[in-house]
Amino acid sequence: MKPASIIILYLIIINLLAFLLMGLDKRKAKRHKWRIPEKTLFLSAIIGGSIGALLGMQVFRHKTKHASFRIGMPCILIVQIALAVSYYIFR
């Protein structure tokens, strides 16, 4: 498998995971059960799942009132895009 294929597969999996974590946390919130820590939600975005986390926020209407998520998740995505672009420009 080529390195680019491995990276794409990783990004698909981590974004799906981040999306599902948002949905699971929303479900748990509605049922007043144990919640997924915010650190975990942010970590899933930081390690590459920012698109999935943002989509999960919108689809499940979860964490959309929290400024740390409304601002933090897009900022993480912007940084990741900037890093990817700079990598491809300067390699």
Buried (B, 14 or more C-beta within 10 A) or exposed (E): EEEEEEEEEEBEEBBBBBBBBBBBBBEEBEEEEEEBEBEEBBEBBBBBBBBBBBBBBEEBEBBEEEEEBBEBBBEBBEEBEEEEEEEEEEE
